[in-house]
Amino acid sequence: MMLFAWLKQRRKASRRISADADSLIAQFGQNAYGEARSRAIQALRRRPVDPHWSDVRREIGRRTGRVFLDTATRYLEG
């Protein structure tokens, strides 16, 4: 029973992330990634930390091809 509740919450969060990514892309165009990044940084400064905007940033990056490698991956590929 608990698994289904978790799955339902995850699907709801996924739809919200997708909807916010759609909205930012429509509103900011090519600058949507930067806007989502700014919102993610602001969200990380608040307590409790909400990863929603980081997830939106990642989704926009995936859709637009602006996917950046993390430091560890860059180091290993260097």
C-alpha positions in Angstrom: 0.0 0.0 0.0 2.8 2.4 0.9 4.5 1.7 -2.5 1.5 2.8 -4.4 1.3 6.0 -2.3 4.9 6.8 -3.1 4.4 6.0 -6.8 1.3 8.3 -6.9 3.3 11.1 -5.3 6.2 10.6 -7.7 3.9 10.8 -10.7 2.3 13.9 -9.4 5.7 15.5 -8.8 6.8 14.5 -12.3 3.7 16.1 -13.9 4.4 19.3 -11.9 8.0 19.4 -13.0 7.0 18.9 -16.6 4.3 21.6 -16.4 6.8 24.1 -14.9 9.4 23.3 -17.5 6.8 23.9 -20.2 5.8 27.2 -18.6 9.4 28.4 -18.3 10.2 27.4 -21.9 7.1 29.2 -23.2 7.8 32.3 -21.1 11.6 32.6 -21.4 12.5 30.7 -24.5 16.2 30.0 -24.7 16.7 31.7 -21.3 14.5 29.1 -19.6 17.4 27.1 -18.4 19.0 30.1 -16.8 15.8 31.1 -15.1 15.3 27.6 -13.7 18.9 27.6 -12.5 18.3 30.9 -10.7 15.2 29.5 -9.1 17.0 26.3 -8.1 19.8 28.4 -6.4 17.2 30.4 -4.5 15.4 27.2 -3.4 18.6 25.7 -2.1 19.1 28.7 0.2 15.7 28.1 1.9 14.9 25.7 4.6 13.7 23.0 4.2 15.4 22.5 0.9 13.0 21.8 -2.0 14.6 20.1 -5.0 11.7 21.0 -7.3 13.5 23.7 -9.2 16.6 21.7 -9.6 14.5 19.0 -11.1 12.8 21.5 -13.4 16.3 22.8 -14.4 17.4 19.3 -15.2 14.2 18.7 -17.3 14.7 21.8 -19.3 18.4 20.9 -19.9 17.3 17.5 -21.1 14.8 18.9 -23.5 17.0 21.7 -24.9 20.3 19.8 -24.9 21.8 22.0 -22.2 22.9 19.2 -20.0 26.1 20.0 -18.1 28.4 17.4 -16.6 29.1 17.5 -13.0 32.6 18.1 -11.7 33.5 14.5 -11.1 32.4 13.4 -14.6 34.4 16.3 -16.2 37.5 15.3 -14.1 37.2 11.7 -15.2 36.8 12.6 -18.9 39.6 15.2 -18.8 
